[in-house]
Amino acid sequence: MWAKRVEVVQKSKIIIPKTKIMPMSEIIWSDTEQEIAQTAFQKAYQRETSTLIEHIKEQSGQITVLDDIWQMHDYLSARRHQIDGKYDYRYTSLIFVFAQLLKEGWLKLEDLNGLEKDKLAKIAALSRM
């Protein structure tokens, strides 16, 4: 009976293969990559904020009652919170930020040309999730 129990435990044992996946906190950004990242980050921020400004210009022309102003205020407060939370330029989270911006259309993969292939692959893969 004891031998059977050991055998079952050994059959259900999960073996996780060792891989060389580097945690995001250990990703190294070269000076060139930092410049590329900063430029891409600024482009995406500019695209999103310019779109927001145009949207507000259009909507402000349609304000007819005080309640419209409060609705715009609420909308702008929510957008500010979203944008401030999204644009995080810490290198430990930049891969995720770029993936989100790519997914939302504020960033193009071409904006990231020059980054290491592994970084580009991670960003592209995460943007599809």
C-alpha atoms as an extended CHARMM CRD file, in Angstrom:
* protein
*
       129  EXT
         1         1  MET       CA              0.0000000000        0.0000000000        0.0000000000  PROA      1               0.0000000000
         2         2  TRP       CA              2.7930000000        2.4490000000        0.8720000000  PROA      2               0.0000000000
         3         3  ALA       CA              4.5630000000        1.7850000000       -2.4330000000  PROA      3               0.0000000000
         4         4  LYS       CA              1.3920000000        2.6070000000       -4.4000000000  PROA      4               0.0000000000
         5         5  ARG       CA              1.0380000000        5.9420000000       -2.6040000000  PROA      5               0.0000000000
         6         6  VAL       CA              4.6080000000        6.9210000000       -3.4480000000  PROA      6               0.0000000000
         7         7  GLU       CA              4.0280000000        5.9270000000       -7.0480000000  PROA      7               0.0000000000
         8         8  VAL       CA              0.9000000000        8.1420000000       -7.3210000000  PROA      8               0.0000000000
         9         9  VAL       CA              2.7250000000       11.1120000000       -5.8100000000  PROA      9               0.0000000000
        10        10  GLN       CA              5.5370000000       10.7010000000       -8.2860000000  PROA      10              0.0000000000
        11        11  LYS       CA              3.1190000000       10.5040000000      -11.2320000000  PROA      11              0.0000000000
        12        12  SER       CA              1.3380000000       13.7080000000      -10.2080000000  PROA      12              0.0000000000
        13        13  LYS       CA              4.5490000000       15.6250000000       -9.6540000000  PROA      13              0.0000000000
        14        14  ILE       CA              4.7690000000       18.5930000000      -11.9900000000  PROA      14              0.0000000000
        15        15  ILE       CA              8.1610000000       19.3080000000      -13.4260000000  PROA      15              0.0000000000
        16        16  ILE       CA              8.7000000000       22.8940000000      -14.4680000000  PROA      16              0.0000000000
        17        17  PRO       CA             11.4860000000       23.2570000000      -17.0060000000  PROA      17              0.0000000000
        18        18  LYS       CA             14.1730000000       25.7740000000      -16.2210000000  PROA      18              0.0000000000
        19        19  THR       CA             14.0460000000       28.7260000000      -18.5850000000  PROA      19              0.0000000000
        20        20  LYS       CA             16.0640000000       31.8730000000      -18.9450000000  PROA      20              0.0000000000
        21        21  ILE       CA             13.1910000000       34.3260000000      -18.5850000000  PROA      21              0.0000000000
        22        22  MET       CA             14.4340000000       37.5870000000      -17.1570000000  PROA      22              0.0000000000
        23        23  PRO       CA             12.0710000000       39.3690000000      -14.7480000000  PROA      23              0.0000000000
        24        24  MET       CA             10.9060000000       42.7730000000      -15.9800000000  PROA      24              0.0000000000
        25        25  SER       CA             12.7400000000       44.4540000000      -13.1190000000  PROA      25              0.0000000000
        26        26  GLU       CA             16.0340000000       43.1100000000      -14.4700000000  PROA      26              0.0000000000
        27        27  ILE       CA             15.6030000000       44.2260000000      -18.0800000000  PROA      27              0.0000000000
        28        28  ILE       CA             18.4750000000       46.4580000000      -19.0720000000  PROA      28              0.0000000000
        29        29  TRP       CA             17.8810000000       49.4330000000      -21.3640000000  PROA      29              0.0000000000
        30        30  SER       CA             20.8930000000       50.7010000000      -23.2980000000  PROA      30              0.0000000000
        31        31  ASP       CA             21.3840000000       54.4490000000      -23.7270000000  PROA      31              0.0000000000
        32        32  THR       CA             20.1350000000       54.1990000000      -27.3190000000  PROA      32              0.0000000000
        33        33  GLU       CA             17.0900000000       52.2020000000      -26.2340000000  PROA      33              0.0000000000
        34        34  GLN       CA             16.3520000000       54.7660000000      -23.5300000000  PROA      34              0.0000000000
        35        35  GLU       CA             16.3380000000       57.5270000000      -26.1520000000  PROA      35              0.0000000000
        36        36  ILE       CA             14.0840000000       55.4840000000      -28.4530000000  PROA      36              0.0000000000
        37        37  ALA       CA             11.7590000000       54.6840000000      -25.5610000000  PROA      37              0.0000000000
        38        38  GLN       CA             11.5560000000       58.3140000000      -24.4500000000  PROA      38              0.0000000000
        39        39  THR       CA             10.7590000000       59.4940000000      -27.9830000000  PROA      39              0.0000000000
        40        40  ALA       CA              8.1010000000       56.7960000000      -28.4810000000  PROA      40              0.0000000000
        41        41  PHE       CA              6.6000000000       57.5310000000      -25.0710000000  PROA      41              0.0000000000
        42        42  GLN       CA              6.3440000000       61.2410000000      -25.8800000000  PROA      42              0.0000000000
        43        43  LYS       CA              4.8140000000       60.5260000000      -29.3200000000  PROA      43              0.0000000000
        44        44  ALA       CA              2.1100000000       58.3340000000      -27.8260000000  PROA      44              0.0000000000
        45        45  TYR       CA              1.3660000000       60.8850000000      -25.0910000000  PROA      45              0.0000000000
        46        46  GLN       CA              1.1640000000       63.6730000000      -27.6740000000  PROA      46              0.0000000000
        47        47  ARG       CA             -1.1540000000       61.6320000000      -29.9030000000  PROA      47              0.0000000000
        48        48  GLU       CA             -3.5160000000       60.7840000000      -27.0730000000  PROA      48              0.0000000000
        49        49  THR       CA             -3.6190000000       64.2570000000      -25.5260000000  PROA      49              0.0000000000
        50        50  SER       CA             -4.0440000000       65.9380000000      -28.9280000000  PROA      50              0.0000000000
        51        51  THR       CA             -6.9870000000       63.6570000000      -29.6540000000  PROA      51              0.0000000000
        52        52  LEU       CA             -8.4790000000       64.5200000000      -26.2750000000  PROA      52              0.0000000000
        53        53  ILE       CA             -8.0620000000       68.2580000000      -26.9110000000  PROA      53              0.0000000000
        54        54  GLU       CA             -9.7810000000       67.9730000000      -30.3110000000  PROA      54              0.0000000000
        55        55  HSD       CA            -12.6220000000       65.9760000000      -28.7600000000  PROA      55              0.0000000000
        56        56  ILE       CA            -13.1240000000       68.6100000000      -26.0430000000  PROA      56              0.0000000000
        57        57  LYS       CA            -13.0960000000       71.4200000000      -28.6070000000  PROA      57              0.0000000000
        58        58  GLU       CA            -15.8570000000       69.6530000000      -30.5320000000  PROA      58              0.0000000000
        59        59  GLN       CA            -17.9000000000       68.8830000000      -27.4220000000  PROA      59              0.0000000000
        60        60  SER       CA            -17.5650000000       72.3410000000      -25.8840000000  PROA      60              0.0000000000
        61        61  GLY       CA            -19.3780000000       73.8380000000      -28.8520000000  PROA      61              0.0000000000
        62        62  GLN       CA            -22.3790000000       71.7040000000      -27.9730000000  PROA      62              0.0000000000
        63        63  ILE       CA            -22.7470000000       72.8890000000      -24.3720000000  PROA      63              0.0000000000
        64        64  THR       CA            -26.1950000000       74.3590000000      -23.8590000000  PROA      64              0.0000000000
        65        65  VAL       CA            -26.9790000000       73.8370000000      -20.1720000000  PROA      65              0.0000000000
        66        66  LEU       CA            -25.0580000000       73.8270000000      -16.9250000000  PROA      66              0.0000000000
        67        67  ASP       CA            -25.4050000000       70.0470000000      -16.6340000000  PROA      67              0.0000000000
        68        68  ASP       CA            -23.3550000000       69.7100000000      -19.8550000000  PROA      68              0.0000000000
        69        69  ILE       CA            -20.4740000000       71.5120000000      -18.1420000000  PROA      69              0.0000000000
        70        70  TRP       CA            -20.5890000000       69.1620000000      -15.1420000000  PROA      70              0.0000000000
        71        71  GLN       CA            -20.6600000000       66.1490000000      -17.4520000000  PROA      71              0.0000000000
        72        72  MET       CA            -17.6230000000       67.4700000000      -19.3030000000  PROA      72              0.0000000000
        73        73  HSD       CA            -15.8950000000       68.0740000000      -15.9770000000  PROA      73              0.0000000000
        74        74  ASP       CA            -16.5690000000       64.4810000000      -14.9030000000  PROA      74              0.0000000000
        75        75  TYR       CA            -15.3560000000       63.1670000000      -18.2570000000  PROA      75              0.0000000000
        76        76  LEU       CA            -12.1560000000       65.2230000000      -18.0730000000  PROA      76              0.0000000000
        77        77  SER       CA            -11.4910000000       64.1320000000      -14.4870000000  PROA      77              0.0000000000
        78        78  ALA       CA            -11.8340000000       60.4870000000      -15.4800000000  PROA      78              0.0000000000
        79        79  ARG       CA             -9.6110000000       60.9280000000      -18.5540000000  PROA      79              0.0000000000
        80        80  ARG       CA             -6.9670000000       62.7290000000      -16.4950000000  PROA      80              0.0000000000
        81        81  HSD       CA             -6.9360000000       59.8470000000      -14.0310000000  PROA      81              0.0000000000
        82        82  GLN       CA             -6.6320000000       57.3080000000      -16.8690000000  PROA      82              0.0000000000
        83        83  ILE       CA             -3.8680000000       59.1770000000      -18.6780000000  PROA      83              0.0000000000
        84        84  ASP       CA             -1.8730000000       59.9400000000      -15.5250000000  PROA      84              0.0000000000
        85        85  GLY       CA             -2.0610000000       56.2800000000      -14.5210000000  PROA      85              0.0000000000
        86        86  LYS       CA             -1.1980000000       54.9390000000      -17.9440000000  PROA      86              0.0000000000
        87        87  TYR       CA              1.8970000000       56.9940000000      -18.7600000000  PROA      87              0.0000000000
        88        88  ASP       CA              4.3380000000       55.4990000000      -16.2670000000  PROA      88              0.0000000000
        89        89  TYR       CA              7.9210000000       55.9280000000      -17.4380000000  PROA      89              0.0000000000
        90        90  ARG       CA              9.6320000000       53.5640000000      -15.0300000000  PROA      90              0.0000000000
        91        91  TYR       CA             11.8270000000       51.1290000000      -16.9120000000  PROA      91              0.0000000000
        92        92  THR       CA             10.4330000000       48.2440000000      -14.8470000000  PROA      92              0.0000000000
        93        93  SER       CA              6.9540000000       48.8200000000      -16.2870000000  PROA      93              0.0000000000
        94        94  LEU       CA              7.7510000000       50.3070000000      -19.6860000000  PROA      94              0.0000000000
        95        95  ILE       CA              7.2730000000       47.0290000000      -21.5920000000  PROA      95              0.0000000000
        96        96  PHE       CA              3.6950000000       46.8490000000      -20.2420000000  PROA      96              0.0000000000
        97        97  VAL       CA              3.0490000000       50.5390000000      -20.8990000000  PROA      97              0.0000000000
        98        98  PHE       CA              4.2140000000       50.2110000000      -24.4970000000  PROA      98              0.0000000000
        99        99  ALA       CA              2.0890000000       47.0800000000      -24.9890000000  PROA      99              0.0000000000
       100       100  GLN       CA             -1.0080000000       48.9020000000      -23.7510000000  PROA      100             0.0000000000
       101       101  LEU       CA             -0.2900000000       51.9660000000      -25.8950000000  PROA      101             0.0000000000
       102       102  LEU       CA              0.2590000000       49.7380000000      -28.9180000000  PROA      102             0.0000000000
       103       103  LYS       CA             -2.9990000000       47.8950000000      -28.2600000000  PROA      103             0.0000000000
       104       104  GLU       CA             -4.9200000000       51.1790000000      -27.9000000000  PROA      104             0.0000000000
       105       105  GLY       CA             -3.3890000000       52.5800000000      -31.1020000000  PROA      105             0.0000000000
       106       106  TRP       CA             -1.4790000000       55.4870000000      -29.5340000000  PROA      106             0.0000000000
       107       107  LEU       CA              1.8350000000       53.8310000000      -30.3580000000  PROA      107             0.0000000000
       108       108  LYS       CA              2.9890000000       52.0660000000      -33.4980000000  PROA      108             0.0000000000
       109       109  LEU       CA              5.4870000000       49.2210000000      -33.5120000000  PROA      109             0.0000000000
       110       110  GLU       CA              7.5850000000       51.3070000000      -35.9150000000  PROA      110             0.0000000000
       111       111  ASP       CA              7.9310000000       53.9270000000      -33.1490000000  PROA      111             0.0000000000
       112       112  LEU       CA              9.9410000000       51.3410000000      -31.2290000000  PROA      112             0.0000000000
       113       113  ASN       CA             12.3640000000       50.4170000000      -34.0220000000  PROA      113             0.0000000000
       114       114  GLY       CA             15.8380000000       50.1090000000      -32.5920000000  PROA      114             0.0000000000
       115       115  LEU       CA             14.8260000000       48.3650000000      -29.3820000000  PROA      115             0.0000000000
       116       116  GLU       CA             16.2650000000       44.9210000000      -28.7220000000  PROA      116             0.0000000000
       117       117  LYS       CA             14.3680000000       42.1380000000      -30.5360000000  PROA      117             0.0000000000
       118       118  ASP       CA             13.3830000000       40.4660000000      -27.2540000000  PROA      118             0.0000000000
       119       119  LYS       CA             11.7950000000       43.6860000000      -25.9860000000  PROA      119             0.0000000000
       120       120  LEU       CA              9.9070000000       44.1910000000      -29.2500000000  PROA      120             0.0000000000
       121       121  ALA       CA              8.6650000000       40.6040000000      -29.1560000000  PROA      121             0.0000000000
       122       122  LYS       CA              7.4390000000       40.9830000000      -25.5580000000  PROA      122             0.0000000000
       123       123  ILE       CA              5.6880000000       44.2550000000      -26.3430000000  PROA      123             0.0000000000
       124       124  ALA       CA              4.0240000000       42.8120000000      -29.4550000000  PROA      124             0.0000000000
       125       125  ALA       CA              2.9190000000       39.6550000000      -27.6410000000  PROA      125             0.0000000000
       126       126  LEU       CA              1.5130000000       41.5580000000      -24.6600000000  PROA      126             0.0000000000
       127       127  SER       CA             -0.3560000000       43.9460000000      -26.9410000000  PROA      127             0.0000000000
       128       128  ARG       CA             -2.2990000000       41.0120000000      -28.3790000000  PROA      128             0.0000000000
       129       129  MET       CA             -3.6060000000       39.9430000000      -24.9710000000  PROA      129             0.0000000000
